[in-house]
Amino acid sequence: MHHNQPKQQQSVVNSLLMRMFGRPKGLLGKLGGFILARTKGDFIRWVIYQLDVQPNDNVLEVGFGSGVSIERLATVVLTGQVAGVDYSKEMVEQAKARNGKAIAAGLVQLQSGSVEALPFADDTFDKALAINSLQVWSDAMVGLREMRRVIKVGGKIALGFTPQSGQPSTGLIDMLTSTGFIEARLIETEQGFCVLAIA
């Protein structure tokens, strides 16, 4: 039994270190992009789980980047619709390539556009999310009001942030409340945090 002990102690020390320095600038940064990408994948799954996405939901993602979370949403939403808006045309192309099958099947619709002027009718979506996106919007309040407009009453919004976003968690609940959302609350995980609210 004894030969296992150093390994066990090692893993305890490691998990403590990860807890203390487990931000990308610390140990995680040194472990390279692979773990970061996987961590982000886990974080995306966690945010989608918090949002309680159902198979028949219409879901909007603002600032989908390379389309990793769109891809994840497309495995959860089966009879609804996944829509995405991103400011960057390059990202739209990347995300379209990544989600080609789901787009061809009519499940996913991606376009370039701005959160300050969403190209959707009022009360279109059951759920909406933005991950590491709000901090680069030109006007967060206008963007949140727009998201509120396109989410059905009683629908949910999730704003997720990993440490790389540089976004502080303070003030977000007030922003959501002042743009018409209710029951805003903050949930934290080792990989970042998420603010949830109801439209």
Phi and psi restraints in degrees (value plus and minus 20) as a CYANA .aco file:
   2 HIS   PHI     -83.8   -43.8
   2 HIS   PSI     -50.8   -10.8
   3 HIS   PHI     -85.9   -45.9
   3 HIS   PSI     -35.0     5.0
   4 ASN   PHI    -101.8   -61.8
   4 ASN   PSI     -37.9     2.1
   5 GLN   PHI     -80.6   -40.6
   5 GLN   PSI     -68.4   -28.4
   6 PRO   PHI     -76.2   -36.2
   6 PRO   PSI     -59.2   -19.2
   7 LYS   PHI     -81.1   -41.1
   7 LYS   PSI     -64.9   -24.9
   8 GLN   PHI     -82.3   -42.3
   8 GLN   PSI     -66.8   -26.8
   9 GLN   PHI     -80.4   -40.4
   9 GLN   PSI     -61.8   -21.8
  10 GLN   PHI     -76.5   -36.5
  10 GLN   PSI     -64.6   -24.6
  11 SER   PHI     -90.4   -50.4
  11 SER   PSI     -51.1   -11.1
  12 VAL   PHI     -85.7   -45.7
  12 VAL   PSI     -66.4   -26.4
  13 VAL   PHI     -80.1   -40.1
  13 VAL   PSI     -65.0   -25.0
  14 ASN   PHI     -79.8   -39.8
  14 ASN   PSI     -64.2   -24.2
  15 SER   PHI     -88.4   -48.4
  15 SER   PSI     -52.2   -12.2
  16 LEU   PHI     -86.1   -46.1
  16 LEU   PSI     -64.9   -24.9
  17 LEU   PHI     -81.1   -41.1
  17 LEU   PSI     -62.3   -22.3
  18 MET   PHI     -82.9   -42.9
  18 MET   PSI     -56.6   -16.6
  19 ARG   PHI     -88.8   -48.8
  19 ARG   PSI     -56.8   -16.8
  20 MET   PHI     -99.9   -59.9
  20 MET   PSI     -60.3   -20.3
  21 PHE   PHI    -139.8   -99.8
  21 PHE   PSI      -3.2    36.8
  22 GLY   PHI     -96.7   -56.7
  22 GLY   PSI      23.8    63.8
  23 ARG   PHI    -128.8   -88.8
  23 ARG   PSI     132.6   172.6
  24 PRO   PHI     -73.3   -33.3
  24 PRO   PSI     -49.1    -9.1
  25 LYS   PHI     -91.1   -51.1
  25 LYS   PSI     -41.9    -1.9
  26 GLY   PHI    -109.2   -69.2
  26 GLY   PSI    -148.9  -108.9
  27 LEU   PHI     -80.0   -40.0
  27 LEU   PSI     -62.4   -22.4
  28 LEU   PHI     -77.1   -37.1
  28 LEU   PSI     -60.9   -20.9
  29 GLY   PHI     -76.5   -36.5
  29 GLY   PSI     -59.9   -19.9
  30 LYS   PHI     -92.0   -52.0
  30 LYS   PSI     -43.8    -3.8
  31 LEU   PHI     -99.5   -59.5
  31 LEU   PSI     -23.3    16.7
  32 GLY   PHI      68.1   108.1
  32 GLY   PSI     153.3   193.3
  33 GLY   PHI     -84.3   -44.3
  33 GLY   PSI     -50.0   -10.0
  34 PHE   PHI     -77.2   -37.2
  34 PHE   PSI     -71.2   -31.2
  35 ILE   PHI     -86.2   -46.2
  35 ILE   PSI     -57.0   -17.0
  36 LEU   PHI     -81.4   -41.4
  36 LEU   PSI     -64.0   -24.0
  37 ALA   PHI     -83.3   -43.3
  37 ALA   PSI     -61.5   -21.5
  38 ARG   PHI     -87.4   -47.4
  38 ARG   PSI     -60.6   -20.6
  39 THR   PHI     -80.7   -40.7
  39 THR   PSI     -63.3   -23.3
  40 LYS   PHI     -83.2   -43.2
  40 LYS   PSI     -58.5   -18.5
  41 GLY   PHI     -80.2   -40.2
  41 GLY   PSI     -63.6   -23.6
  42 ASP   PHI     -83.8   -43.8
  42 ASP   PSI     -60.9   -20.9
  43 PHE   PHI     -84.6   -44.6
  43 PHE   PSI     -62.8   -22.8
  44 ILE   PHI     -79.0   -39.0
  44 ILE   PSI     -66.8   -26.8
  45 ARG   PHI     -78.6   -38.6
  45 ARG   PSI     -60.6   -20.6
  46 TRP   PHI     -84.0   -44.0
  46 TRP   PSI     -64.0   -24.0
  47 VAL   PHI     -83.5   -43.5
  47 VAL   PSI     -64.5   -24.5
  48 ILE   PHI     -82.4   -42.4
  48 ILE   PSI     -58.1   -18.1
  49 TYR   PHI     -83.9   -43.9
  49 TYR   PSI     -63.3   -23.3
  50 GLN   PHI     -81.5   -41.5
  50 GLN   PSI     -53.6   -13.6
  51 LEU   PHI     -96.3   -56.3
  51 LEU   PSI     -33.5     6.5
  52 ASP   PHI      37.2    77.2
  52 ASP   PSI      30.4    70.4
  53 VAL   PHI     -88.2   -48.2
  53 VAL   PSI     111.6   151.6
  54 GLN   PHI    -128.1   -88.1
  54 GLN   PSI     137.3   177.3
  55 PRO   PHI     -75.9   -35.9
  55 PRO   PSI     -50.2   -10.2
  56 ASN   PHI    -120.6   -80.6
  56 ASN   PSI      -9.6    30.4
  57 ASP   PHI     -93.4   -53.4
  57 ASP   PSI     129.0   169.0
  58 ASN   PHI    -116.9   -76.9
  58 ASN   PSI     100.8   140.8
  59 VAL   PHI    -142.9  -102.9
  59 VAL   PSI     116.8   156.8
  60 LEU   PHI    -134.2   -94.2
  60 LEU   PSI     112.8   152.8
  61 GLU   PHI    -136.3   -96.3
  61 GLU   PSI     109.9   149.9
  62 VAL   PHI    -121.8   -81.8
  62 VAL   PSI     108.0   148.0
  63 GLY   PHI      52.6    92.6
  63 GLY   PSI      38.5    78.5
  64 PHE   PHI    -100.9   -60.9
  64 PHE   PSI     -27.8    12.2
  65 GLY   PHI      39.0    79.0
  65 GLY   PSI    -149.2  -109.2
  66 SER   PHI     -98.9   -58.9
  66 SER   PSI     -20.7    19.3
  67 GLY   PHI      70.3   110.3
  67 GLY   PSI      -2.4    37.6
  68 VAL   PHI     -83.7   -43.7
  68 VAL   PSI     -65.0   -25.0
  69 SER   PHI     -93.8   -53.8
  69 SER   PSI     -49.8    -9.8
  70 ILE   PHI     -80.9   -40.9
  70 ILE   PSI     -64.0   -24.0
  71 GLU   PHI     -79.9   -39.9
  71 GLU   PSI     -63.4   -23.4
  72 ARG   PHI     -85.1   -45.1
  72 ARG   PSI     -65.5   -25.5
  73 LEU   PHI     -79.8   -39.8
  73 LEU   PSI     -57.5   -17.5
  74 ALA   PHI     -86.5   -46.5
  74 ALA   PSI     -38.4     1.6
  75 THR   PHI    -106.3   -66.3
  75 THR   PSI     -35.5     4.5
  76 VAL   PHI    -118.5   -78.5
  76 VAL   PSI     -63.6   -23.6
  77 VAL   PHI    -103.1   -63.1
  77 VAL   PSI      98.4   138.4
  78 LEU   PHI    -131.4   -91.4
  78 LEU   PSI     -58.5   -18.5
  79 THR   PHI    -136.3   -96.3
  79 THR   PSI     -24.5    15.5
  80 GLY   PHI    -111.2   -71.2
  80 GLY   PSI    -167.3  -127.3
  81 GLN   PHI    -162.6  -122.6
  81 GLN   PSI     121.0   161.0
  82 VAL   PHI    -133.3   -93.3
  82 VAL   PSI     102.1   142.1
  83 ALA   PHI    -139.5   -99.5
  83 ALA   PSI     128.4   168.4
  84 GLY   PHI    -160.8  -120.8
  84 GLY   PSI     125.3   165.3
  85 VAL   PHI    -149.4  -109.4
  85 VAL   PSI     110.4   150.4
  86 ASP   PHI    -158.2  -118.2
  86 ASP   PSI     123.4   163.4
  87 TYR   PHI     -89.5   -49.5
  87 TYR   PSI     -49.7    -9.7
  88 SER   PHI    -110.3   -70.3
  88 SER   PSI     101.1   141.1
  89 LYS   PHI     -84.4   -44.4
  89 LYS   PSI     -53.7   -13.7
  90 GLU   PHI     -82.7   -42.7
  90 GLU   PSI     -63.5   -23.5
  91 MET   PHI     -85.1   -45.1
  91 MET   PSI     -58.7   -18.7
  92 VAL   PHI     -79.8   -39.8
  92 VAL   PSI     -63.4   -23.4
  93 GLU   PHI     -82.9   -42.9
  93 GLU   PSI     -65.9   -25.9
  94 GLN   PHI     -79.3   -39.3
  94 GLN   PSI     -67.7   -27.7
  95 ALA   PHI     -87.2   -47.2
  95 ALA   PSI     -54.0   -14.0
  96 LYS   PHI     -86.0   -46.0
  96 LYS   PSI     -61.0   -21.0
  97 ALA   PHI     -83.5   -43.5
  97 ALA   PSI     -62.4   -22.4
  98 ARG   PHI     -86.5   -46.5
  98 ARG   PSI     -52.2   -12.2
  99 ASN   PHI    -132.4   -92.4
  99 ASN   PSI       8.2    48.2
 100 GLY   PHI     -72.9   -32.9
 100 GLY   PSI     -66.5   -26.5
 101 LYS   PHI     -82.5   -42.5
 101 LYS   PSI     -67.0   -27.0
 102 ALA   PHI     -85.8   -45.8
 102 ALA   PSI     -53.1   -13.1
 103 ILE   PHI     -88.9   -48.9
 103 ILE   PSI     -64.9   -24.9
 104 ALA   PHI     -81.3   -41.3
 104 ALA   PSI     -52.7   -12.7
 105 ALA   PHI    -100.3   -60.3
 105 ALA   PSI     -24.2    15.8
 106 GLY   PHI      61.0   101.0
 106 GLY   PSI      -9.1    30.9
 107 LEU   PHI    -105.8   -65.8
 107 LEU   PSI     -53.1   -13.1
 108 VAL   PHI    -140.7  -100.7
 108 VAL   PSI     118.7   158.7
 109 GLN   PHI    -154.0  -114.0
 109 GLN   PSI      97.7   137.7
 110 LEU   PHI    -139.3   -99.3
 110 LEU   PSI     121.0   161.0
 111 GLN   PHI    -171.4  -131.4
 111 GLN   PSI     137.8   177.8
 112 SER   PHI    -104.8   -64.8
 112 SER   PSI     124.1   164.1
 113 GLY   PHI     154.7   194.7
 113 GLY   PSI     159.8   199.8
 114 SER   PHI    -136.6   -96.6
 114 SER   PSI     122.7   162.7
 115 VAL   PHI     -85.5   -45.5
 115 VAL   PSI     -42.6    -2.6
 116 GLU   PHI     -96.0   -56.0
 116 GLU   PSI     -31.2     8.8
 117 ALA   PHI    -168.4  -128.4
 117 ALA   PSI      54.1    94.1
 118 LEU   PHI     -89.1   -49.1
 118 LEU   PSI     113.7   153.7
 119 PRO   PHI    -103.7   -63.7
 119 PRO   PSI      29.6    69.6
 120 PHE   PHI    -156.3  -116.3
 120 PHE   PSI     135.4   175.4
 121 ALA   PHI     -93.5   -53.5
 121 ALA   PSI     141.8   181.8
 122 ASP   PHI     -76.8   -36.8
 122 ASP   PSI     130.6   170.6
 123 ASP   PHI      33.5    73.5
 123 ASP   PSI      24.7    64.7
 124 THR   PHI    -109.9   -69.9
 124 THR   PSI     -55.1   -15.1
 125 PHE   PHI    -133.9   -93.9
 125 PHE   PSI     126.6   166.6
 126 ASP   PHI    -103.1   -63.1
 126 ASP   PSI     -54.6   -14.6
 127 LYS   PHI    -159.7  -119.7
 127 LYS   PSI     131.4   171.4
 128 ALA   PHI    -166.2  -126.2
 128 ALA   PSI     127.8   167.8
 129 LEU   PHI    -164.5  -124.5
 129 LEU   PSI     138.4   178.4
 130 ALA   PHI    -167.1  -127.1
 130 ALA   PSI     103.0   143.0
 131 ILE   PHI    -134.7   -94.7
 131 ILE   PSI     104.9   144.9
 132 ASN   PHI      29.1    69.1
 132 ASN   PSI      24.5    64.5
 133 SER   PHI    -144.4  -104.4
 133 SER   PSI     -63.0   -23.0
 134 LEU   PHI     -74.6   -34.6
 134 LEU   PSI     -55.3   -15.3
 135 GLN   PHI     -87.4   -47.4
 135 GLN   PSI     -33.5     6.5
 136 VAL   PHI    -127.6   -87.6
 136 VAL   PSI     -18.5    21.5
 137 TRP   PHI     -86.6   -46.6
 137 TRP   PSI     125.8   165.8
 138 SER   PHI     -93.1   -53.1
 138 SER   PSI     -48.1    -8.1
 139 ASP   PHI    -166.1  -126.1
 139 ASP   PSI      79.4   119.4
 140 ALA   PHI     -81.9   -41.9
 140 ALA   PSI     -58.4   -18.4
 141 MET   PHI     -86.0   -46.0
 141 MET   PSI     -63.9   -23.9
 142 VAL   PHI     -83.6   -43.6
 142 VAL   PSI     -63.0   -23.0
 143 GLY   PHI     -80.7   -40.7
 143 GLY   PSI     -64.0   -24.0
 144 LEU   PHI     -86.9   -46.9
 144 LEU   PSI     -57.4   -17.4
 145 ARG   PHI     -83.1   -43.1
 145 ARG   PSI     -59.5   -19.5
 146 GLU   PHI     -84.7   -44.7
 146 GLU   PSI     -62.6   -22.6
 147 MET   PHI     -83.6   -43.6
 147 MET   PSI     -60.1   -20.1
 148 ARG   PHI     -80.5   -40.5
 148 ARG   PSI     -59.1   -19.1
 149 ARG   PHI     -83.4   -43.4
 149 ARG   PSI     -61.0   -21.0
 150 VAL   PHI    -108.4   -68.4
 150 VAL   PSI     -27.7    12.3
 151 ILE   PHI    -111.8   -71.8
 151 ILE   PSI     116.6   156.6
 152 LYS   PHI     -83.5   -43.5
 152 LYS   PSI     131.7   171.7
 153 VAL   PHI     -78.9   -38.9
 153 VAL   PSI     109.9   149.9
 154 GLY   PHI      70.9   110.9
 154 GLY   PSI     -28.8    11.2
 155 GLY   PHI     -94.2   -54.2
 155 GLY   PSI     151.8   191.8
 156 LYS   PHI    -140.2  -100.2
 156 LYS   PSI     129.3   169.3
 157 ILE   PHI    -142.1  -102.1
 157 ILE   PSI     124.5   164.5
 158 ALA   PHI    -152.1  -112.1
 158 ALA   PSI     108.2   148.2
 159 LEU   PHI    -133.2   -93.2
 159 LEU   PSI      95.6   135.6
 160 GLY   PHI    -130.9   -90.9
 160 GLY   PSI     124.9   164.9
 161 PHE   PHI    -161.7  -121.7
 161 PHE   PSI     107.2   147.2
 162 THR   PHI    -112.0   -72.0
 162 THR   PSI     145.4   185.4
 163 PRO   PHI     -76.2   -36.2
 163 PRO   PSI     -51.5   -11.5
 164 GLN   PHI     -80.5   -40.5
 164 GLN   PSI     -43.0    -3.0
 165 SER   PHI     -85.7   -45.7
 165 SER   PSI     -46.4    -6.4
 166 GLY   PHI      52.7    92.7
 166 GLY   PSI     -14.0    26.0
 167 GLN   PHI    -101.4   -61.4
 167 GLN   PSI     103.3   143.3
 168 PRO   PHI     -96.3   -56.3
 168 PRO   PSI     132.8   172.8
 169 SER   PHI    -101.3   -61.3
 169 SER   PSI     -35.3     4.7
 170 THR   PHI     -92.6   -52.6
 170 THR   PSI     122.9   162.9
 171 GLY   PHI      70.2   110.2
 171 GLY   PSI     -38.6     1.4
 172 LEU   PHI     -89.0   -49.0
 172 LEU   PSI     -59.0   -19.0
 173 ILE   PHI     -82.0   -42.0
 173 ILE   PSI     -62.4   -22.4
 174 ASP   PHI     -82.8   -42.8
 174 ASP   PSI     -59.6   -19.6
 175 MET   PHI     -82.4   -42.4
 175 MET   PSI     -64.6   -24.6
 176 LEU   PHI     -84.0   -44.0
 176 LEU   PSI     -63.7   -23.7
 177 THR   PHI     -83.7   -43.7
 177 THR   PSI     -61.3   -21.3
 178 SER   PHI     -96.7   -56.7
 178 SER   PSI     -31.0     9.0
 179 THR   PHI    -123.2   -83.2
 179 THR   PSI      -4.8    35.2
 180 GLY   PHI      82.7   122.7
 180 GLY   PSI     -19.1    20.9
 181 PHE   PHI    -105.7   -65.7
 181 PHE   PSI     138.1   178.1
 182 ILE   PHI    -144.5  -104.5
 182 ILE   PSI     146.3   186.3
 183 GLU   PHI      33.0    73.0
 183 GLU   PSI      18.0    58.0
 184 ALA   PHI     -89.2   -49.2
 184 ALA   PSI     114.9   154.9
 185 ARG   PHI    -167.3  -127.3
 185 ARG   PSI     136.1   176.1
 186 LEU   PHI    -127.6   -87.6
 186 LEU   PSI     112.9   152.9
 187 ILE   PHI    -144.3  -104.3
 187 ILE   PSI     113.3   153.3
 188 GLU   PHI    -133.8   -93.8
 188 GLU   PSI     127.2   167.2
 189 THR   PHI    -154.3  -114.3
 189 THR   PSI     151.4   191.4
 190 GLU   PHI     -83.1   -43.1
 190 GLU   PSI     -44.0    -4.0
 191 GLN   PHI    -113.4   -73.4
 191 GLN   PSI     -23.9    16.1
 192 GLY   PHI     133.5   173.5
 192 GLY   PSI    -174.1  -134.1
 193 PHE   PHI    -167.3  -127.3
 193 PHE   PSI     145.9   185.9
 194 CYS   PHI    -161.6  -121.6
 194 CYS   PSI     117.3   157.3
 195 VAL   PHI    -129.2   -89.2
 195 VAL   PSI     105.6   145.6
 196 LEU   PHI    -132.1   -92.1
 196 LEU   PSI     126.9   166.9
 197 ALA   PHI    -175.3  -135.3
 197 ALA   PSI     147.9   187.9
 198 ILE   PHI    -134.6   -94.6
 198 ILE   PSI     118.9   158.9
